[in-house]
Amino acid sequence: MTEYLVPTKNTEAKIHKLRIKLDDAYKESIELGAGCFKKGDGEKEVRKHIEKALSNYRWRLMEIMKLQMTENEMN
């Protein structure tokens, strides 16, 4: 017998929290890309900060997509 998970408020809350984190990560990546660096930072340092922010953004986006796919499969 197969058991199916029922979407719960907990799943919706997780998606909502991840969306907020995603927004924060996006804003952070924009700010970093806009030049929020100390004078004298080298190109390597700037690239490292931008890549880290974009990596966080991508990771959070993937988490949201996974949760949404799980929720869609439950429906």
C-alpha contacts under 8 A as a table, 3 or more apart, distances in Angstrom:
res1	aa1	res2	aa2	distance
4	Y	74	M	6.59
5	L	74	M	6.00
6	V	74	M	6.01
6	V	75	N	7.69
7	P	11	T	6.41
7	P	12	E	7.82
7	P	71	E	6.00
7	P	74	M	6.51
7	P	75	N	7.67
8	T	11	T	5.38
8	T	12	E	6.65
9	K	12	E	4.99
9	K	13	A	6.01
10	N	13	A	5.01
10	N	14	K	6.22
11	T	14	K	5.08
11	T	15	I	6.30
11	T	67	L	7.40
11	T	71	E	7.69
12	E	15	I	5.13
12	E	16	H	6.15
13	A	16	H	5.00
13	A	17	K	6.12
14	K	17	K	5.16
14	K	18	L	6.13
15	I	18	L	5.12
15	I	19	R	6.11
15	I	64	I	5.88
15	I	67	L	6.65
15	I	68	Q	7.54
16	H	19	R	5.09
16	H	20	I	6.40
17	K	20	I	5.17
17	K	21	K	6.31
18	L	21	K	4.92
18	L	22	L	5.92
18	L	60	R	6.46
18	L	61	L	7.99
18	L	63	E	7.36
18	L	64	I	6.23
19	R	22	L	4.83
19	R	23	D	6.16
19	R	60	R	7.85
19	R	61	L	7.94
19	R	64	I	7.02
20	I	23	D	5.11
20	I	24	D	6.30
21	K	24	D	4.98
21	K	25	A	6.10
21	K	60	R	7.06
22	L	25	A	5.03
22	L	26	Y	6.09
22	L	57	Y	5.93
22	L	60	R	5.55
22	L	61	L	6.39
23	D	26	Y	5.08
23	D	27	K	6.17
24	D	27	K	5.14
24	D	28	E	6.07
25	A	28	E	4.96
25	A	29	S	6.14
25	A	53	A	6.44
25	A	54	L	7.52
25	A	56	N	6.32
25	A	57	Y	5.00
26	Y	29	S	5.14
26	Y	30	I	6.24
26	Y	53	A	7.80
26	Y	54	L	7.59
26	Y	57	Y	5.92
27	K	30	I	5.07
27	K	31	E	6.12
28	E	31	E	5.09
28	E	32	L	6.11
28	E	53	A	6.42
29	S	32	L	5.11
29	S	33	G	6.01
29	S	50	I	6.21
29	S	53	A	4.98
29	S	54	L	5.86
29	S	57	Y	7.67
30	I	33	G	5.00
30	I	34	A	6.05
31	E	34	A	4.99
31	E	35	G	6.76
31	E	36	C	6.11
32	L	35	G	5.51
32	L	36	C	5.23
32	L	37	F	7.32
32	L	49	H	7.03
32	L	50	I	5.86
32	L	53	A	7.70
33	G	36	C	7.38
33	G	50	I	6.35
37	F	41	D	6.69
37	F	46	V	7.22
38	K	41	D	5.77
41	D	45	E	6.12
41	D	46	V	6.64
42	G	45	E	5.36
42	G	46	V	6.38
43	E	46	V	5.10
43	E	47	R	6.06
44	K	47	R	5.22
44	K	48	K	6.18
45	E	48	K	5.10
45	E	49	H	6.42
46	V	49	H	5.32
46	V	50	I	6.32
47	R	50	I	5.15
47	R	51	E	5.96
48	K	51	E	5.23
48	K	52	K	6.14
49	H	52	K	5.19
49	H	53	A	6.31
50	I	53	A	5.18
50	I	54	L	6.15
51	E	54	L	5.12
51	E	55	S	5.94
52	K	55	S	5.04
52	K	56	N	6.27
53	A	56	N	5.19
53	A	57	Y	6.25
54	L	57	Y	4.88
54	L	58	R	6.13
55	S	58	R	5.14
55	S	59	W	6.11
56	N	59	W	5.14
56	N	60	R	6.20
57	Y	60	R	5.34
57	Y	61	L	6.19
58	R	61	L	5.04
58	R	62	M	6.18
59	W	62	M	5.16
59	W	63	E	6.32
60	R	63	E	5.04
60	R	64	I	6.36
61	L	64	I	5.23
61	L	65	M	6.27
62	M	65	M	5.01
62	M	66	K	6.14
63	E	66	K	5.15
63	E	67	L	6.28
64	I	67	L	5.20
64	I	68	Q	6.12
65	M	68	Q	5.10
65	M	69	M	6.08
66	K	69	M	5.14
66	K	70	T	6.16
67	L	70	T	5.07
67	L	71	E	6.14
68	Q	71	E	5.00
68	Q	72	N	6.07
69	M	72	N	5.02
69	M	73	E	6.15
70	T	73	E	5.17
70	T	74	M	6.41
71	E	74	M	5.12
71	E	75	N	6.64
72	N	75	N	5.26
